[in-house]
């Protein structure tokens, strides 16, 4: 997908205040609103401006967008970083579509100026770039609670941390708008205990650590959404893990006892005689802890020794001549 420079689209500097961004949007809206504009490509230009304003008017979206850096240029090929959204603290609790459903701005104008009467947008028509950063699958796809003070953030965990649990101090970034209308990203730390067996997407609630309450009321909560990072050995599915285990041909053919790594430490496992490549064996209860605990699935992968010596080639030639074996027998009509 192509990168979009939202500051360039609205014609403002990256250090622009909230009022300057709003003024720029309204000025362009009067010029390009498709119900009144005579400019070519007015509708496409207006939708592009809506998308830019949807991001830059929101302190959280703007702060996260700014983290991508200023070296990107419009039209460059772009892919969101794998840790997109981690470490940012957002307003609202996870779940559902963030905020009220947006719709296209009314075609009526104030005083005949052509300015949109409402600053509400049809997000479904926004670009793939916007969707990849701020769509429902992103940390921004959370539902804001009107009048609420809950915050949420995504935290990255190693699979071993999810298995054993961990006590950790996190540094979170909280975007805030200063009185002069400029954006500031403040950092603060929270102490959290990760329970053993936390699953991908699970919420950890820190009571009273969201937005402070006004006039002595109850502070909001902070919800941490666990994101378990890819592992070099295991593939995670809920509480189950899958390990690909290389085995020699004679281990698969004759059976063998082998040592298998698990999240809780190595265990001994018996490969049955006549095992096939791709076959899965189960180690009960060796996945993530829980009620019930997950399992570990061991997928066998038969690996052939290289024929890189005269002796090895001779052994393969002897097998070819003495074994009545056709791996493609089932393909015959």
N, C-alpha and C positions, 0 to 999 in steps of 0.2 A: 504494500500500500504506500501511498505518497504522504510525506510529512506536510503538515499545514502550519504555517506561521500565523497564528491568530493575531499577534500584534501588528504584523504587516497588513493583514486583511482589514483591520479597523483603523490603520494609519496612526498608531500611537507608539510611544517608546515603551520599552520593557519596564521602566520605572514609573509609568503613568499611575496616577491616583485613580481611585474608584470613580470619582466625579468626572475625571478626564475621559475615562473609558465609556461611561454612560453618555457623556456629551458627544463623543465621536460616533457611538452607535446611533444615537437619535438623529444626528446630522446626516449620516449615510442612509438611515431608514427613510427620511423624507425624500431623498434623491432616488432610492431604488425600490421603494415599496411597489410591488407589481400591480396594485390596484390603481396607482396614480402615475407611475413613472413611464416616461417615454424612452428611457435609456435601453439600448440593446442588451439582451441577456439580463434584464432586471431581476427576473424571478430567481435565476441561479445565483446572481450576486447577492440578493437579499437573503437567501437561505444560507449562503456562506457566511454572511455577517451575523446571522442568528446563531450559528454554531460557534463562531468566535466569541460572541458576547456571552453565550451560555457558559463558557469556560472562564472567561476573564472577569465576569462579574461575581463569581463565586470564589471566596478566598481559598477554600480547600482545593478546588479544581485548579485554580490558577497557580497555587504554590506547588502542587504536584506537577503540573505542566512545566513550570519553570525549572524543575529538577532535571528535565531532559537536556537542558543547556541551550545556549544561544548559537551554537555552531551549526545547527541544522538549517537547511534552506528549503523553501517551498518546492515541492516536486521531487525531492530526494526520496529514494526508497527507504522505508522505515519499518522497524519491528520493535514492539515494546520490550524493554529490558525484562529478563526473567523475574527480577525482584520488584517489578512495578507495584507501587502502592505500599510496600512493606515499610514499617516504621513511621507511617503517617497516622495521626489520630484525627478521626473524622466525626462530625456531628451526626447523631442519629445512631440507631441500633441496626445491625445487619438484618437482611431479609426483605425480599420484594423489590419493587421499583422505587427508586429514591424520590421521595416527595410526591406532590400531586402530579397527575398525568398532564404533560405539556400538550398544548394545541397550537395551531397556527394563529398568529396575531390577527386581530380583527381588521377588516379592510377599511373601517371607518377612520377618519382622520380628525384631529383636533383643530378647529379653526381653519379647516381647509388646507392645512400645512402638509398633509400626506404622511405625517408621523404615525406610527402604529399606536393604536390606543392602548394595547396591552403588550407588555414585554414577556409573553409566553410563547413557547415554540413547539413545533412538531418535531420531536427528536427522532422519530422513525425515519425521517428523510435525511438525517445527518450522515456524514461520511463514515467509511470503514475506519478511518483514523480515529474519529471521535469514539466510535463504538468500542474499539480495541482498548482505549484508555479509560473511558467513562461509562461504558455500557453495563448491562445487568450483571455480567460476570466479573466486573472489576470491583475493587473496594468501594467505589462510588455508587455501586448499585444497591444501596441500602436505603431503607425507608426512614425519612426524617420524622420524628415525633413532634407534632405541633405542640409547643409549650414544654416539651421535654428537654432534658439536659443530659441524656445518655450520649456517650461517645463510643466509637469503636476503632480498632486498629488491627492490622494483620501482622502476625509474627511468624518468622521462618524458623523451623525446627529441623534438626537432624533426626533421622529415623531412630537413632539410638536414644536421643532425648525423649522422643515420644514413647519408647519402650520402657525406659527406666524412670522417667520423670526427672524433673530438674528444678532447682531454685535458681532464678535468674533476675538480674537487674536490667531492665530495658530502657533505652533512651528513645523517646518518642518525639516526633516533630508535630507541633500544633500550630497551624496557620491562624493568624489573627490580623484583623484590620486595625491599624493605629488611628488615633483621632484625626490625623491629617489626611486620611484616606489612602495611605500607602500600606503595602503588605509587609508583614513581618512574620517570620517563622521562628517560633520559640521552641526550645527543647526542654523536656523535663523527664525525670526518671521515675519508673515505677518498679516495685518489687513484686514478682509473681512466682508462684509455685506451680509448675507444670505437673499435673497428676500422671502417674504411670498409665500407659494405654490410651493417651489422647489420640483421637483420630483426625484425619485431614478434614478441615472445615469445622471442627468442634469449637464451640464458644466457651471461653473461660471468663467468668464474670468477676470483676473486681468492684465490690460494692462501694459506693461513695467516692470513686476515683474518676468520675466524669467531670462535667462542668460544675464548678462551685455554685451553690444556690444563693440567690439574693435574699436579703432580709431574713437570714436565719433559717431558711427552708432546707429541705433535704437535698443534698448534692446528688447529681446523676451518677450512673454507674459507667464503668469502662468495660466494654466487651472486647476481648482479644480473640481473634479468629486464627486458629492454628493452621499453618500451611507447611506441610511436611515436604522437605526438599527431596529431589530424586537421589537415589542411592546407587552406588556403583555395583552392588551385588543383588539387591532385592527390588522387586516390583511390588508396590503396595496396592491392595484392593480391600478397602474397609479395614478390618483387623487382620486379614490374611496377608501373607507375604509369599512370593514365589522366587525361588532361587534356581538358576540354570547351573546344573552340575556336570562338568565334563567327565566322561568315563572312557576307559579304554575298551576296545572291541572284546577282549577276553573277559573283562569284568561284566559287560552286558551279556555275553554269550553263556558264561559259566556261573555267573553270580559272584558276588564278592561283598565283604564287609568294608565300608568306607567311612571316613570321618567327614561329617557335613557341618559347615558353619551355620549357626542360628543366632538370633539376636541375643539369646541368653548364654551363648558359648557353644563350643563344638560338641556334637553328639555322634554316636556310632549308629549307622544305618545299614541294613542289609539290602543289597541290590538282588532281586530275584533272577535266577537263570532264565535266559531267553528274553531279557528286557530289550526294549526297542528305543531308538532315539526319538525324543519327543514324549515318551511315557512320563506320567507324573506319579510320584509317590508322596504320601502325606505323613507329616509329623504332627500329630495332634497337640494342640495347645502351645505350639512354638511360634505363634504370631504375636500380635500385640495383646497385652493383658486386657481382660474385660470379663463380663458376665453374659455369655461365655467368652473365653479367650479365643483369639484367632488361631489359625493353623499355618504351618509352613508347608508349601507345596514345592517339592524338589523335582524339577523337570530335567530328565536325563538328556545329555547331548553326547552321542558317541563320536569320539575324536580319533581319527586314524593316525597311526605313526607315519612319519614321512619316509618315503622310499629313497633315502639319500645316501645309501651305501650299498655295496654289492651284496652284503649279507641280507639286508632288508629287502632288496629286490628279489633275491632268491626265495625268501620266505613267502612273499606275495605270489611269486610264480608257482610255488609249491601248493599254496592254497587254491590257486586258480585251477590247477590240474587235478587236485584230489577232492575238492569239495563240489558236490553237485548243487550249485547255487545259482539262481537267476533272479536278481533283485527286481526284474521287470516282468516276472511271470504273470502277474495279475493284469498286465496291460494287454495281454493277448485276447483276441475276440473269442 
